[in-house]
Amino acid sequence: MQIFNILLDVVGPVFLIAFVGYLWARSGKPLDSGFVALLVNTVSTPALVIDTLTRSGLTFGTLGTMGLASVLTMGVTALCGYALVRALGERIPVYLPSMIWANGGNMGLPMCLFAFGQTGLALAIGYFALSSMTNYTFGQAIAAGGMKAGDVVRMPIIWAIIVALILLWTGWALPPIVQRSLGLLGGITVPLMLMSLGYSLASLRITSWKRSTIFALARLLGGFAIGWGVSLLLGLDGLARGVIVIQSSMPPAVLNYLWAARYGNEPEEVAGLVVLSTFLSLAFLPVFLWTVM
């Protein structure tokens, strides 16, 4: 019964809003995904970061631990993913990014919000910030065969985190008009992310069921196990453990498909992996949540 309630109360809203985006795409209505991605990455997500972190009451130590957990999780996942891709004789640029970088934004943030509340969302942002930064740098580098060091400096989310940390450290409060404006802007992030996810999935197809299934199960089940292992290694429990486990258990980020398409790394294979993992997560995530709630 508890798993069923989790499915309805936590997982259900995430997939229902994504389904609205899917139906929007299938009906032929326009949605400029490039504009949405630009808006979310440069405006609403930075606003959400500053607003949530400054109101969360979290300490530097807690946020640092979440960042460390994110790095450790991605590191272990990278090693395991590399071994799996090599063992199956597949190409590293095609499959490894999807093993490392999960959908901690479009799905992870709303999932943690619905499951653990505003504090869970703040912890999830601490985790997601490192994941997002490394995907836009190292993830793109794996796909492209090189990296531009300046990419990190130009990421708005990095500057948003710096601003939030300065405010936490100094104890300064933003003027009410600014704080409320950030709250309004940040509030559009989750629904836009989920609708964009559903819209993107409507155009992706599964081309190889066998390979997609193997890598999808490895991403979901492996991520779950690694998330638990990292949280135990760091001695975490409660909300922190729950957020780490759930963020680590997400399906591959749609961004991995965009990198594959941009650099010609068999995007149809990555699309199949993203689609199948996302739909399989509907069955696995209630169980994963049940273990940490």
N, C-alpha and C positions, 0 to 999 in steps of 0.2 A: 504493500500500500504506500509506503514512504517513497519508493522509487517512482510509482505512478504519480504521486503528488509533485515530485521533483520534475517529472516530465512535463506536467501541466503548468507548474508555477515558474519554473526556471528555463527549461529548454524550450518549452512551447512558445513563449513570446519571441524568443530569438528567431526561431524558424518561421513563425507566423509573419513577422515583419519582413524577413528575407523573402518569404513566399509572395508578399505583396509586390516586391521588386521583380520577382520572377514573372508574375502575371502581367505586370506593367510591360515587361519586355516582350512577352508572348503576344500581347494585344497589339504590338506594333507602335506603342506610344513612345515618344522620344525621351531619352534621358542621356544627357551628355556626360558619360562616365569620366571623361578627361577633366571636365569642369568640376564634377563632384570630388574627384580625387584631389584636384588642386585646392579646392575650398576646404576639404577636410584636413589635408596635410599642412596647409599654410595658415589657416585661420581658426577653424573650429576645434581641432585637436590641441593646438597650443593654448587656446583659451580654456579648454577643458582641463588641461594639465595644471595651469596656474590656479584656476578656480578651485579644483578639487584638492590639490596638495596644500594650498594655503588654508583651507577649511577643514582638513582631515585630522589635525592634531597629531600627526605622525612625527616621530623624531628622525634626525639624520641617520641614526644607527639603524632604524627599521628600514628606511628607504635604501640605505647602503646594502643591507642584507638582501633585499629584494633584487637589487642590481647584481649582486654577487651570485644569487641563485639563478638569475637569468643567464649569466655568463657560463656558469658551471653546467647548467642544463643544455645549453647550446653546444658547449664543448664536448660533453659526453655523447650527445646526439650526433654531432659531426663525426666522431670516431666510429660509432656504431653504424651510422648511415654510410660512411665511406667503405667500411668492411662489407656491408650488404650489397652495395652497388658493385663493388669489385667481385664479390662472390658470384653474382648473377651475370657478370660479364657485360654490364651496361655502362653507358657513358656518364662520367662524373658530372659534367655541366648540365646534363639533362635532369638527373634524378636527385643529386645530393642537396641542392638548395631546398627542395620540398621536404627532405628529411630533417633539415636543420631548422628552417623558419616556419613556424606555425602561424595560424590566423589569430594571433593574439589581439589584433585590433578589431576587425569587423565582428568577430565572434567572441573572443576572449574577454574584452572589456564589458560588453553587455551581459555576458554569462556571469561574470564575477559581480557585476552590479546587482543583478536579479537574485543571485545566490547569497551574497554576503553584504549587500548594502553599500553605502557610500564609502565606508572604510575599506571594504573589499575592492571597490573601484579604485581608490587611491593606491592601494598595494599593487593592483593589477597594472596601473599606469607606471609605477616604478619598475615593474618587470618588463612591460611592453616597450618602454623607452629604449632600453638597451637592445632589445630584439629588433625594433624598427631601425635603429641606427645602424646596426650591423648588417641588416638585410639590404639597406640602401647603399652600403659600402662593400662589404665582403660578399654579400649575395650577388650583387651586380658584377663584382669582380670575377667570381667563379663563372658566371654566365658569359662575361665579355672577355675574360682572359687578362684582365688588368683593372686597376683601381685608380681613381683620382682622389688624392688626399684632401682636396678642397671640398669634396662632397659633404663631409661631416660638418664643416663650418657653415655651410649654406642651409642646413636643416633647421627649420623653424622650431621643431620640437626640442632640439638641444638648447636653444636660447630660452625657450619657455621653461625648461627644467632649471636652467641657471637662475632665471628671474624668481621662480618659486622657491628655490633653495636660499637665495639671498633674503627673501622676505621671511622665510622660516628662521633663518639664522639671526637676523636683526630684530625680529619681532615687529617689524613695520606692518601696518595694515594699509591696504589699498583704499582710496576714497570709495565710498559706497556706490557712486555712479559707475566707477570702473569695475568694481567687484560684481555688481549686478549685470553689467554689460557682458563681462566675461562669462557669467553664469548662463545668460541667454544664448550667447554664441556657442558655448560648450554644450548646451543642451541639444543642439541639432546634430551633434557628432554621432551618437549611437544610432538613431533612426536612419541617418544618411548612410552610415557604414553598412547597416544591415540591408537596406534597400539596394544599395550598390552591389552588395554581395549577391543577392538574388538575381539582380539584373545581369550580372556577369555570368552567373552559372547557366542562365538561359541560352547563352551562345556557345557554351563549351560542350564537347562530346567525348564519350569514352571510346577509344579506338582499340585498346588491348585490355580485355577484362582480366586476363591472368596476371600480367605485370602490374596493372593498376591495383588489383586486389592485394598482391603481395606487399607492395610499397604502402598502400593505404593502411593495412593492418599493422605494418611495422611503425608507421608514423603515429597511429592512435595508441596502440598497446605499448609500443616502445616508449613513447612520450609519457604515458601514464606511469610506467615503471620507473623511468628516469626521474620524473618529477617527485615521486615518492622517495626515491633514493637520495636525491639532493636535499629534500626537506629533512630527512632523517640525519643526513650528514651534518647539516647546519643546526640540528637540534630544534627545529621549528615545529609548532603545532598550531591548532586553532585556525584563525583566518589566514595567517601567512602560509601555512601548509596547504590549505585549501586552494588558495590563489595559485601557488606554484604548481600544484598537481593539475589544476584545470587549464592554466595557460600552457603548460607543457603538453597537454593531451589534445590540443586543438588540431584540426586538419591543416594541410598546407595552406599557406597564404596565397591568395590570388595573385599577389605581386610576383610570385615565382613563375607563374604562367606568362606574365607580361615581360619579364626578363627573357624567358625562353623564346617568346615571339620576337622580341627586339633583336636578339642575337642569333636566331636561326637554330636553336637547340631543340629540335623536335617538339614544337609547342603543342602538337596534338596529343603527344604522350603525357606531357605535364597537365594538359587540360583534363584528360581522363582521370589522372591521379587526384587532381583537385576536386573534381565532381564526385567521384566515388567516395573519397575520404569524407567529404562534407555530408553526404547522405548516410554513410555508415556511422558517422558520429552521432546521428540522431538516436541510434540504438545504444551506443556505448556511453555517451555522456551522462545519462541518468544514473547508470551504475557507478561511473567515476565520481559523480557528485555525491552519491549515497555514501561512499567510503570516507568522505571528508566533511560531511555535514552532521 
